[in-house]
Amino acid sequence: MLARAALIAGFVASPAVASPTAARTQAAFDALQREQPGVRAVWRGGQPMLITGLRAVAPGASAAERAAAFIEARIDLVGRVNLQVEDVDVSGERSVVRFAQVHGDLRVADRSVVVTLDAGGRVTRVLNDAVPLVEVRPATIDAARARAIATEKVLGVALPGGVVSQPRKVVFAEGGYGVEGFLVLVARGPGQVVEVRVDGADGQVFGQRDTVLR
Amino acid sequence: MKPAHLLLTAGLALLAACDDDPARQDPTPDAAGDQGLAPDEGPQVLPDAGPADAAPDAAPDAFIPPPILDAPLAWVYLDDPTTNDGMLSQVPLHRVTDPEGKLTSESVQVFNCLNEEGGLVAHPDLGGFTLEVSLCHEVQTARPDPDGNYLSIRPPVDALGTPAPGDPNDPFAEVMMYHHVNRVHDYFKEQHRFTDLDFPLPAIVNLQFKIDPPLPIPGFMPGPDGWYPFPNAAFFPRESWNELASSLGLPGRDSDSIIFGQAGHDFAYDARVIYHEYTHAVVGTSRLQVPAGVDRYGLDGSPRAMNEGLADYFAGTLANGSAIGVFGIGELAPDQVRDLADARICPDDLFDEVHADGRVIGSTLWAVREALGPQVTDRIVFRALEQFTEGTTHQIAAELILAEAEAEGPDVAAQVREIFGRFGFIDCERAIPWARFRAQGSRDGLPHRVEGRSTVGIPGFGQGVPAYKQQYVDVPAGAAGVTLSWQPEGAGAGLIPGAGAGPRPSRSSRAPARPSRCSRAARRPTWPTPATRRP
């Protein structure tokens, strides 16, 4: 109960401006802006979610290396998160590097950082959906149980694991608080496949979305 | 029986593996008069109401395979039967890569799902309840005429020459799909250097299914022949298709796919519906997927809504027309056709249904397109899209598009910013005055969506879930309190592309709220984690 309350508190309470983390972030942004007056940011929860107007040189032999080097050098700005390169899209004069936030070997659902670089390899934009995790509750159920919970919720009957699609273990997070859990695909109705989110700690379904777009 | 019934619906997955039928290799030759037209002679227009030309018999022992032309000719609707007033246009198709002339190119592989024996059959395990689900039979039926063109393939007509749009097996749907998927693929590749879909994307037309015994399924009614019409079109991510297939014990696919139903009218006849679904494939599964985020106003459903809105925008810009689904949607629900020239503004026009809310970005970008032209607008929008995440919101999308606009020059950026502000696409405060609201009387007949603890998708809402927007009440000075009352209604999943289902009252529990005090302070956002811009 306490952990769940903390989860709620994690998103309803924006970090106090005076907190050490927020102060470091603000100082890092101020320093960046002194270097590059054209820099702007959209803030969320005391952290710059989108930084534009950058022209930042970063070392590295590839776009992914430069993007990673930029993040490392500006860790107070981006936040102390574990990232993993997910995709590099090179199209003509620029590159877009997509990082997934990870916690241990688990992907953090819905959390990523996208770094854009120009033809000269300079970082021009950073879109940051990642947030440092201060607490992650471990799962107490396994994938098979998660699938049974999900199918019971969606179809009204617990089913064993699918042949092709197995539940994917991830971390769900809001604010700095997370919980291990499972993404489970469940076929429902003509042309409808629902992604069910199961909290691995308490076994509750807390999300359902149709993955088939019309 | 509820579990069995629900499982039954899961069994209607329609999704057959790709097999092919070598018996279907006898194309109807076209009249000799269609031969010899060069692709660059420009489009020709033909009314579609007329029987297909009589086919001259080929010599029985002298079958010569048709040549594979670089740009074989075919008749298509440039838009759809309604927009084009029933007139067909002659266009050059992409060269097919199949040696028999089946409609496969480097960008698409078109299958016709025929209402006939031969499709895959599944017997879902319903706990003792026996049920047979028959899928239509996926076949590539279209073949070139003896001269290598496809001009003999036209919309179906009956014996009197009257259009018969409900033909569940017509090969004209294949030709429409082939032409328009190649066209939209080339648009993204040539205009935006997008190469992720440089493979033959499976595209299935004339989708229907059959179950035995026939049972009622919400939104689906079997026709006289026992086949269930499928009134929709969709983009299927690979994992979703394969989950569906595996639940039926059927083979999966190794790529994403797009599917188009047959429901007495053919969704493949609407080019903009094809472009819409294809754009979903372009957006992919790593962008704009989050059902809802949370900010100071409550839930923000703009990521998934923008997935729909961008699919509309790119469909419209490629077709150079603002109305989406004139035929595909309009034949079922004319009032649900989405015209991007019809301004939708945040927060007034947010109903928390993805297609409806997608009209905010769709109409905003259409206004930008009207101001700047398609070249610049398409470019800045696509370049911004490339940087979107799973959870990018209106606010962040607007800022990214603005950043791209700035790269085009200050005048462009100024115009974009002005339009974004006018449509509430940037800096939108999702708070509206409390007013009497009835779903049936709302702009699109839609209710406001209310998420539950098991649907919201964000951890930590075990004690309650906020709404998608706030409503405020101006209370006169001296008022002792305010009484709010509401009547919740259920609503089903949308069955029409771009339209949520109409409201279906499922509960009538008038629930007068406890008298509560409201003040103008309620107008101020009360949900923290603010998104504010700093210099």
HADDOCK unambig.tbl for C-alpha pairs under 7 A between the chains (distance, minus, plus):
assign (segid A and resid 4 and name CA) (segid B and resid 460 and name CA) 5.85 0.50 0.50
assign (segid A and resid 7 and name CA) (segid B and resid 460 and name CA) 5.13 0.50 0.50
assign (segid A and resid 8 and name CA) (segid B and resid 460 and name CA) 5.02 0.50 0.50
assign (segid A and resid 8 and name CA) (segid B and resid 461 and name CA) 6.80 0.50 0.50
assign (segid A and resid 11 and name CA) (segid B and resid 529 and name CA) 6.81 0.50 0.50
assign (segid A and resid 12 and name CA) (segid B and resid 527 and name CA) 6.67 0.50 0.50
assign (segid A and resid 12 and name CA) (segid B and resid 528 and name CA) 5.39 0.50 0.50
assign (segid A and resid 12 and name CA) (segid B and resid 529 and name CA) 6.47 0.50 0.50
assign (segid A and resid 13 and name CA) (segid B and resid 528 and name CA) 6.20 0.50 0.50
assign (segid A and resid 13 and name CA) (segid B and resid 529 and name CA) 6.71 0.50 0.50
assign (segid A and resid 14 and name CA) (segid B and resid 528 and name CA) 6.10 0.50 0.50
assign (segid A and resid 14 and name CA) (segid B and resid 529 and name CA) 4.84 0.50 0.50
assign (segid A and resid 40 and name CA) (segid B and resid 534 and name CA) 6.95 0.50 0.50
assign (segid A and resid 40 and name CA) (segid B and resid 535 and name CA) 5.72 0.50 0.50
assign (segid A and resid 41 and name CA) (segid B and resid 533 and name CA) 6.27 0.50 0.50
assign (segid A and resid 41 and name CA) (segid B and resid 534 and name CA) 6.11 0.50 0.50
assign (segid A and resid 42 and name CA) (segid B and resid 531 and name CA) 6.67 0.50 0.50
assign (segid A and resid 42 and name CA) (segid B and resid 532 and name CA) 6.02 0.50 0.50
assign (segid A and resid 42 and name CA) (segid B and resid 533 and name CA) 4.69 0.50 0.50
assign (segid A and resid 42 and name CA) (segid B and resid 534 and name CA) 6.59 0.50 0.50
assign (segid A and resid 43 and name CA) (segid B and resid 531 and name CA) 5.37 0.50 0.50
assign (segid A and resid 43 and name CA) (segid B and resid 532 and name CA) 5.51 0.50 0.50
assign (segid A and resid 43 and name CA) (segid B and resid 533 and name CA) 6.04 0.50 0.50
assign (segid A and resid 44 and name CA) (segid B and resid 529 and name CA) 5.91 0.50 0.50
assign (segid A and resid 44 and name CA) (segid B and resid 530 and name CA) 5.48 0.50 0.50
assign (segid A and resid 44 and name CA) (segid B and resid 531 and name CA) 4.63 0.50 0.50
assign (segid A and resid 44 and name CA) (segid B and resid 532 and name CA) 6.89 0.50 0.50
assign (segid A and resid 45 and name CA) (segid B and resid 529 and name CA) 4.55 0.50 0.50
assign (segid A and resid 45 and name CA) (segid B and resid 530 and name CA) 6.03 0.50 0.50
assign (segid A and resid 91 and name CA) (segid B and resid 193 and name CA) 6.47 0.50 0.50
assign (segid A and resid 96 and name CA) (segid B and resid 387 and name CA) 6.73 0.50 0.50
assign (segid A and resid 110 and name CA) (segid B and resid 290 and name CA) 6.74 0.50 0.50
assign (segid A and resid 110 and name CA) (segid B and resid 390 and name CA) 5.75 0.50 0.50
assign (segid A and resid 110 and name CA) (segid B and resid 391 and name CA) 6.40 0.50 0.50
assign (segid A and resid 112 and name CA) (segid B and resid 389 and name CA) 6.76 0.50 0.50
assign (segid A and resid 114 and name CA) (segid B and resid 387 and name CA) 6.37 0.50 0.50
assign (segid A and resid 155 and name CA) (segid B and resid 3 and name CA) 6.19 0.50 0.50
assign (segid A and resid 155 and name CA) (segid B and resid 6 and name CA) 5.36 0.50 0.50
assign (segid A and resid 155 and name CA) (segid B and resid 7 and name CA) 6.32 0.50 0.50
assign (segid A and resid 156 and name CA) (segid B and resid 3 and name CA) 5.01 0.50 0.50
assign (segid A and resid 157 and name CA) (segid B and resid 3 and name CA) 5.63 0.50 0.50
assign (segid A and resid 162 and name CA) (segid B and resid 246 and name CA) 6.47 0.50 0.50
assign (segid A and resid 162 and name CA) (segid B and resid 247 and name CA) 6.51 0.50 0.50
assign (segid A and resid 163 and name CA) (segid B and resid 246 and name CA) 5.52 0.50 0.50
assign (segid A and resid 164 and name CA) (segid B and resid 242 and name CA) 6.48 0.50 0.50
assign (segid A and resid 164 and name CA) (segid B and resid 243 and name CA) 6.19 0.50 0.50
assign (segid A and resid 164 and name CA) (segid B and resid 246 and name CA) 5.93 0.50 0.50
assign (segid A and resid 165 and name CA) (segid B and resid 243 and name CA) 5.60 0.50 0.50
assign (segid A and resid 172 and name CA) (segid B and resid 459 and name CA) 6.62 0.50 0.50
assign (segid A and resid 173 and name CA) (segid B and resid 459 and name CA) 6.44 0.50 0.50
assign (segid A and resid 174 and name CA) (segid B and resid 458 and name CA) 6.94 0.50 0.50
assign (segid A and resid 174 and name CA) (segid B and resid 459 and name CA) 6.39 0.50 0.50
assign (segid A and resid 185 and name CA) (segid B and resid 243 and name CA) 6.69 0.50 0.50
assign (segid A and resid 187 and name CA) (segid B and resid 10 and name CA) 5.48 0.50 0.50
assign (segid A and resid 187 and name CA) (segid B and resid 243 and name CA) 6.50 0.50 0.50
assign (segid A and resid 187 and name CA) (segid B and resid 244 and name CA) 5.12 0.50 0.50
assign (segid A and resid 188 and name CA) (segid B and resid 9 and name CA) 6.13 0.50 0.50
assign (segid A and resid 188 and name CA) (segid B and resid 10 and name CA) 4.34 0.50 0.50
assign (segid A and resid 189 and name CA) (segid B and resid 9 and name CA) 4.03 0.50 0.50
assign (segid A and resid 189 and name CA) (segid B and resid 10 and name CA) 4.40 0.50 0.50
assign (segid A and resid 189 and name CA) (segid B and resid 12 and name CA) 6.25 0.50 0.50
assign (segid A and resid 189 and name CA) (segid B and resid 13 and name CA) 6.97 0.50 0.50
assign (segid A and resid 190 and name CA) (segid B and resid 9 and name CA) 6.19 0.50 0.50
assign (segid A and resid 190 and name CA) (segid B and resid 10 and name CA) 6.53 0.50 0.50
assign (segid A and resid 190 and name CA) (segid B and resid 12 and name CA) 4.99 0.50 0.50
assign (segid A and resid 190 and name CA) (segid B and resid 13 and name CA) 5.07 0.50 0.50
assign (segid A and resid 190 and name CA) (segid B and resid 14 and name CA) 6.97 0.50 0.50
assign (segid A and resid 191 and name CA) (segid B and resid 13 and name CA) 5.62 0.50 0.50
assign (segid A and resid 193 and name CA) (segid B and resid 240 and name CA) 5.89 0.50 0.50
assign (segid A and resid 193 and name CA) (segid B and resid 244 and name CA) 6.80 0.50 0.50
assign (segid A and resid 197 and name CA) (segid B and resid 457 and name CA) 6.55 0.50 0.50
assign (segid A and resid 205 and name CA) (segid B and resid 454 and name CA) 5.23 0.50 0.50
assign (segid A and resid 206 and name CA) (segid B and resid 453 and name CA) 5.65 0.50 0.50
assign (segid A and resid 206 and name CA) (segid B and resid 454 and name CA) 3.83 0.50 0.50
assign (segid A and resid 206 and name CA) (segid B and resid 455 and name CA) 5.52 0.50 0.50
assign (segid A and resid 206 and name CA) (segid B and resid 456 and name CA) 6.26 0.50 0.50
assign (segid A and resid 206 and name CA) (segid B and resid 457 and name CA) 5.38 0.50 0.50
assign (segid A and resid 206 and name CA) (segid B and resid 458 and name CA) 6.88 0.50 0.50
assign (segid A and resid 206 and name CA) (segid B and resid 459 and name CA) 6.69 0.50 0.50
assign (segid A and resid 207 and name CA) (segid B and resid 454 and name CA) 5.17 0.50 0.50
assign (segid A and resid 207 and name CA) (segid B and resid 455 and name CA) 3.95 0.50 0.50
assign (segid A and resid 207 and name CA) (segid B and resid 456 and name CA) 5.00 0.50 0.50
assign (segid A and resid 207 and name CA) (segid B and resid 457 and name CA) 3.49 0.50 0.50
assign (segid A and resid 207 and name CA) (segid B and resid 458 and name CA) 6.83 0.50 0.50
assign (segid A and resid 208 and name CA) (segid B and resid 455 and name CA) 4.73 0.50 0.50
assign (segid A and resid 208 and name CA) (segid B and resid 457 and name CA) 6.39 0.50 0.50
assign (segid A and resid 209 and name CA) (segid B and resid 291 and name CA) 6.85 0.50 0.50
assign (segid A and resid 211 and name CA) (segid B and resid 240 and name CA) 6.72 0.50 0.50
assign (segid A and resid 212 and name CA) (segid B and resid 234 and name CA) 6.49 0.50 0.50
assign (segid A and resid 212 and name CA) (segid B and resid 235 and name CA) 5.90 0.50 0.50
assign (segid A and resid 212 and name CA) (segid B and resid 236 and name CA) 5.23 0.50 0.50
assign (segid A and resid 212 and name CA) (segid B and resid 237 and name CA) 6.92 0.50 0.50
assign (segid A and resid 213 and name CA) (segid B and resid 234 and name CA) 5.50 0.50 0.50
assign (segid A and resid 213 and name CA) (segid B and resid 235 and name CA) 5.22 0.50 0.50
assign (segid A and resid 213 and name CA) (segid B and resid 236 and name CA) 6.90 0.50 0.50
assign (segid A and resid 214 and name CA) (segid B and resid 233 and name CA) 5.79 0.50 0.50
assign (segid A and resid 214 and name CA) (segid B and resid 234 and name CA) 4.24 0.50 0.50
assign (segid A and resid 214 and name CA) (segid B and resid 235 and name CA) 6.24 0.50 0.50
assign (segid A and resid 214 and name CA) (segid B and resid 277 and name CA) 6.76 0.50 0.50
assign (segid A and resid 214 and name CA) (segid B and resid 497 and name CA) 5.20 0.50 0.50
assign (segid A and resid 214 and name CA) (segid B and resid 498 and name CA) 6.99 0.50 0.50
